[in-house]
Amino acid sequence: MSDKRFFDTNILFYAYDTSDPAKQATAEALVRQAAADGSGVVSTQVLGEFFHATVTRKAVLDSREAERAIRALGCLQVVDIDLALVEAAIGYHRQYQLRYWDALVLAAARRAVCIELLTEDFNEGQDYDGVRARNPFRASAVP
């Protein structure tokens, strides 16, 4: 069984956002562990959303800092978005009534055979076609 974990954009964002030290520490530890043991997965979509969130939406990094962060996150497995993944996302949108962009995250996690999706945006603990959603910031999720 795979022990891979997919990182949604919000988890990566918190690793670089200093406004919530507790979330930052949790997110940083998760990314460090995933990089160390090879269990971390992201998609090109997530990396693009990360850039937008950190540079444009919340301005916690400038574009050069975000570029360096994305290069560093390249130590994780990166799933490319292609037509087959878009089609899978459309199916997940219908099946789970997810927003398209969330469905695309799920499709990428499934492609990488992840057991877990680290996110704040999905139903905590729900199994989505073999990928369980987990919010690592919930009190019950933090060890």
C-alpha positions as CSV (number, residue, x, y, z in Angstrom):
1,M,0.0,0.0,0.0
2,S,1.2,3.5,-0.8
3,D,2.0,5.9,2.0
4,K,2.0,9.0,-0.2
5,R,0.4,12.2,0.9
6,F,-0.9,14.9,-1.4
7,F,-0.4,18.5,-0.3
8,D,-3.2,20.9,-1.2
9,T,-2.3,24.5,-1.8
10,N,-3.4,25.8,1.6
11,I,-1.0,23.5,3.5
12,L,1.9,24.7,1.4
13,F,0.8,28.3,1.9
14,Y,0.8,28.0,5.6
15,A,4.4,26.7,5.5
16,Y,5.4,30.1,4.3
17,D,2.9,32.3,6.1
18,T,4.2,33.7,9.4
19,S,0.8,35.2,10.5
20,D,-0.2,31.9,12.2
21,P,2.9,30.4,13.9
22,A,1.1,27.2,15.0
23,K,-0.1,26.4,11.4
24,Q,3.2,27.4,10.0
25,A,5.1,25.0,12.3
26,T,2.7,22.1,11.5
27,A,2.8,22.7,7.7
28,E,6.7,23.1,7.8
29,A,7.0,19.8,9.7
30,L,4.7,18.0,7.2
31,V,6.6,19.3,4.2
32,R,10.0,18.5,5.8
33,Q,8.9,14.9,6.7
34,A,7.5,14.3,3.2
35,A,10.6,15.6,1.6
36,A,12.8,13.4,3.8
37,D,10.9,10.2,3.3
38,G,9.7,10.7,-0.3
39,S,6.0,10.6,0.6
40,G,5.0,14.0,-0.6
41,V,3.1,14.8,-3.7
42,V,1.8,18.0,-5.3
43,S,0.6,18.9,-8.8
44,T,1.5,21.6,-11.2
45,Q,-1.9,23.2,-10.4
46,V,-1.0,23.3,-6.7
47,L,2.3,24.9,-7.4
48,G,0.6,27.6,-9.6
49,E,-2.0,28.2,-7.0
50,F,0.8,28.5,-4.3
51,F,2.5,31.2,-6.4
52,H,-0.7,33.1,-6.8
53,A,-1.7,32.8,-3.1
54,T,1.7,33.8,-1.7
55,V,2.5,36.6,-4.2
56,T,-0.8,38.0,-5.4
57,R,-3.7,37.1,-3.0
58,K,-1.9,37.4,0.4
59,A,1.5,38.9,-0.5
60,V,3.5,36.8,2.0
61,L,6.3,36.3,-0.5
62,D,7.6,38.3,-3.4
63,S,7.9,36.6,-6.8
64,R,11.5,35.7,-6.4
65,E,10.9,34.2,-2.9
66,A,7.9,32.2,-4.3
67,E,10.0,31.0,-7.2
68,R,12.7,29.7,-4.8
69,A,10.0,28.1,-2.6
70,I,8.5,26.3,-5.7
71,R,12.0,25.1,-6.7
72,A,12.4,23.7,-3.1
73,L,9.0,22.1,-3.3
74,G,10.2,20.3,-6.4
75,C,11.7,17.7,-4.1
76,L,8.2,16.4,-3.8
77,Q,6.7,14.3,-6.5
78,V,4.9,16.6,-9.0
79,V,1.9,15.4,-11.0
80,D,1.5,17.1,-14.4
81,I,-2.0,18.2,-15.5
82,D,-3.1,16.7,-18.8
83,L,-6.3,16.0,-20.6
84,A,-6.9,12.6,-18.9
85,L,-6.5,14.3,-15.5
86,V,-9.0,17.0,-16.5
87,E,-11.5,14.4,-17.6
88,A,-11.0,12.5,-14.3
89,A,-11.6,15.8,-12.4
90,I,-14.9,16.3,-14.3
91,G,-15.9,12.9,-13.1
92,Y,-15.0,13.7,-9.5
93,H,-16.9,17.0,-9.8
94,R,-20.0,15.0,-10.7
95,Q,-19.5,12.2,-8.3
96,Y,-18.7,14.2,-5.2
97,Q,-20.1,17.6,-6.1
98,L,-16.7,19.2,-5.7
99,R,-15.6,22.5,-7.2
100,Y,-13.7,21.8,-10.4
101,W,-10.3,22.9,-9.0
102,D,-10.8,20.7,-5.9
103,A,-11.8,17.8,-8.1
104,L,-8.5,18.3,-10.1
105,V,-6.5,18.1,-6.9
106,L,-8.3,14.8,-6.1
107,A,-7.6,13.5,-9.5
108,A,-3.9,14.3,-9.2
109,A,-3.8,12.6,-5.7
110,R,-5.5,9.5,-7.2
111,R,-3.1,9.4,-10.1
112,A,-0.1,9.4,-7.7
113,V,-1.8,6.7,-5.6
114,C,-1.9,8.8,-2.5
115,I,-3.6,7.5,0.6
116,E,-4.1,10.9,2.1
117,L,-5.0,14.4,0.9
118,L,-3.7,17.1,3.3
119,T,-6.2,20.0,3.0
120,E,-8.6,22.3,4.8
121,D,-11.0,22.2,1.8
122,F,-12.5,18.7,1.8
123,N,-14.7,16.9,4.3
124,E,-12.4,15.7,7.1
125,G,-12.0,12.0,7.2
126,Q,-14.0,11.3,4.0
127,D,-12.8,8.7,1.6
128,Y,-12.7,10.0,-1.9
129,D,-12.2,7.0,-4.2
130,G,-9.4,5.6,-1.9
131,V,-7.9,9.0,-0.8
132,R,-8.8,10.1,2.7
133,A,-9.0,13.8,3.4
134,R,-7.2,15.1,6.5
135,N,-7.0,18.6,7.9
136,P,-3.7,18.5,9.8
137,F,-4.6,21.7,11.7
138,R,-7.7,20.1,13.5
139,A,-7.0,19.5,17.1
140,S,-7.6,15.8,16.7
141,A,-5.2,15.6,13.7
142,V,-2.2,17.2,15.4
143,P,-0.1,14.6,17.3
